[in-house]
């Protein structure tokens, strides 16, 4: 029995009843720039609402810090929107000329942050520099600049990237230098994100798969070794494997799962969650997805994941249609990095990965990471705007 074929408005035939075919066809008719702006705006709006909800409880209420947390997020959001506009309208050729200088500046900042009296220590890590009453993380900036500089170098290499040595040099040695400086802070989560950036750039540039496999295997081995070199990281791994203390290193993971369980399918209602009342540390930041799952339920969590998938689909579609090789690599690597980081965050919140400290992009309480992510997405929007 044959399935009847139908003809859409453009005269293209397709099989009737194929799941998702109608939705995909409608999405293809929407300009990529509109999809990108809508998806990014939706994630930012969810972030504003959930940061306010997640911070409106516990010690922040007792100490009168509710508005402080929320206002800080709004300040960085405004800065991020400015960065988005800058990325959207900056000429790619001018940006490429500045990438070597920016890379040297970021590597210098990674050195400066290690100097006692300049770098600010929090939780045993020296990752922050205080500027004008705000703290910035050079590690977040180096991810952005390495992505841009790497895209610039690989675009210049062209098809020569298919030969391993032209793909590796000088991108991989510079990335290893940055990773070494990050681990002196220490900042394993940022180092992992840096590895994702480098591998995605090489993949989309056309580097040999054997080389990519070797680099990925080496990166995983390095992360495994580094995960065992500090007590708190060993405790997180033990907890993930089921051998940790649920009142110690496993406390956050345990509370996150309880929050998700409380939410069920439809959630407890916006603002009605209990996790933020000192049950779940970092509820507005690393574990904001647990608050989403508790207050908006399984449906709300799936909606957020759907937005990330739509962002990835739109970004890769823009990259495929972009003629500028630099913008093509930048766009593909950006959406890959954002979606992989989101997957890592959701993965450890639901217990599928060890806790790594990765934020939920565009949704977690804002900081340098929010500004840098919006700048890169602004570049993606600029590429979409230039499509013909």
Secondary structure, DSSP 8 states (H G I E B T S, - for coil): ----EEE-TTS-EEETT-TTHHHHHHHHHS-HHHHHHHHHHHHHHHHHHHHHHHHSSTHHHHTT-HHHHHHHHHHHHHHHHHHHHHHHHS-HHHHHHHHHHHHHHHHHHHHHTTSBTTEEEETTEEEEEEETTEEEEHHHHHHHHHHHHHHHHHHHHGGGGGSHHHHHTTHHHHHHHHHHHHHTTT-HHHHHHHHHHHHHHHHHHT--HHHHHHHHHHHHHHHHHHHTSSHHHHHHHHHHTT-S-TTTTTHHHHHHHHHHHHHTTT-S-TT--STTTTTSTTTTTTTHHHHHHHHHHHHHHHHHHHHHHHHHHHHHHHHHH---HHHHHHHHHHHHHHHHHHHHHHHHHTTSS-------TTTS--SHHHHHHHHHHHHHHHHHHT--
